[in-house]
Every structure is written in structure tokens, then in C-alpha cells.
Amino acid sequence: MSQSIAARDNPGVIARPPLILFTFIALGLALDWLMPAALLPSAVQYAVGGVLIALALALALAAMVCFARASTNIPTYLPAKALVIVGPYRFSRNPIYVAMILLVLGVGVMVDGVWIVALAVPFAVVLRYGVIAREERYLEAKFRDSYRAYRARVRRWI
């Protein structure tokens, strides 16, 4: 493990992912308030938004259960104790972040907030470069060949 990663034993992400999530949703709500842009009929927005939010919550919960069973930490400021490769981690190396993107989209659709939906892309970019890239370096330094093998067989997103 590199000296800087060993010294702090966490990935050193730019900010806690839930804080990034809520910042983007709040920004989208503010933009929607300043420049409303309704797009969907209410029957569609509630049904589609509800499904996206339910999928997000189910995926995040399944991923968190896997972390709990592996007795490892979820918060990025705490050290990883184990490499989780079961459950939704068989299909995505980042199911919690996929769930967060689904949540942004679900909230955006549910409130008919075009700005929130549009911010899902920059949100994903911030996650990718400010969080995931740092986590990947950390996990490779900590778990070495085990992480490299996992990364080779499982996609980053879906």
C-alpha cells in the first residue's frame, strides 16, 4: 500500500457521497424554483419517479447488507476491512453510487424537475472522478491482486 494511503487508510474522496448527493438535489430544486420547466404529466411523474426511487432504495439497501455481512465500513472516511464482491457487487463495483444516480433521477422525475434530471450527468461525473477514482486507487493499493481480479470481471457501473 502506498505511504499516503497507508497513513490515512481511507480513499480520501473529495466529499462524503451523501453530501454530494444532497448538494446536487438541492441545486436542482433551486434551479427548478428559479427557472421552472415542467415536462411530464403528473400520473407519469409519480409512477416513474416512484419506481426509480424504489429501485434506488432497494439497490442501496442490498449493497449495505453486503457490507454489514462482510463486517466492513460503508463511510468513505473509514477504512475498508474487506473487499465486498457478493450481492449487487457481482454486477457493479459501485451499486451504492448507481443507487444514488437512480435516486437523483427518481426525485427529478417525481417533482417534474428537469434541472434535477439534467444534473444527474454532472453528479455522475463528480462521483466518477472525485470519489470512485480515489476509491479504486485505495482498494487496489489495499487489496492488490484480489481487487485487480475483481475489477477485471465486474464493470464500474452496470
FENBEL-V34246 format. One record per residue. SS is DSSP state (hx for helix, st for strand, lp for the rest). OMEGA is omega in degrees with one decimal (999 if undefined). Layout:
# FENBEL-V34246
ss-><SS,SS>
omega-><OMEGA,OMEGA>
This chain:
# FENBEL-V34246
ss-><lp,lp,hx,hx,hx,hx,hx,hx,lp,lp,lp,lp,lp,lp,lp,lp,hx,hx,hx,hx,hx,hx,hx,hx,hx,hx,hx,hx,hx,hx,hx,hx,hx,hx,lp,lp,lp,lp,lp,lp,lp,hx,hx,hx,hx,hx,hx,hx,hx,hx,hx,hx,hx,hx,hx,hx,hx,hx,hx,hx,hx,hx,hx,hx,hx,hx,hx,hx,hx,lp,lp,lp,lp,lp,lp,lp,lp,lp,lp,lp,lp,lp,lp,lp,lp,lp,hx,hx,hx,hx,lp,lp,lp,lp,hx,hx,hx,hx,hx,hx,hx,hx,hx,hx,hx,hx,hx,hx,hx,hx,lp,lp,lp,hx,hx,hx,hx,hx,hx,hx,hx,hx,hx,hx,hx,hx,hx,hx,hx,hx,hx,hx,hx,hx,hx,hx,hx,hx,hx,hx,hx,hx,hx,hx,hx,hx,hx,hx,hx,hx,hx,hx,hx,lp,lp,lp,lp,lp>
omega-><-179.7,-175.1,-176.4,178.3,179.7,-177.7,-176.4,-178.7,168.2,-173.6,178.9,-179.4,-174.9,177.9,177.3,-177.3,177.1,177.2,176.7,179.6,-176.4,176.3,179.8,177.6,179.0,177.1,178.1,177.8,178.5,178.8,179.0,177.7,-179.1,-176.9,-176.9,179.7,179.2,-174.2,-170.2,170.8,-173.0,179.6,-179.7,-175.3,-178.7,-179.5,-177.8,178.4,178.9,178.2,179.7,178.8,178.3,176.8,179.6,-178.0,179.5,179.9,179.3,179.7,178.5,179.3,-179.9,176.7,177.7,177.0,-179.4,179.4,178.7,-178.3,177.4,-174.8,172.8,-177.8,-176.1,179.5,177.2,-178.1,171.6,-179.7,-178.7,174.8,-177.1,-176.9,-178.4,179.2,-178.7,178.2,172.8,-174.9,-177.8,175.8,-175.6,-176.9,178.3,178.8,172.7,178.2,178.5,178.0,176.3,178.6,176.8,179.5,-179.7,177.9,179.6,179.7,-176.6,-179.8,-177.8,-179.5,-179.3,-178.7,178.6,178.4,-179.9,-179.5,177.5,-179.8,176.7,175.8,178.7,179.0,178.2,176.6,-176.1,-173.3,-177.5,-177.7,-172.3,-179.2,179.9,177.0,-179.6,177.3,180.0,-177.5,177.4,178.8,-176.1,-173.4,173.4,-173.3,178.3,179.6,179.1,178.7,177.8,-179.8,-179.1,-176.2,-177.5,-178.7,-180.0,-175.9,179.8,999>
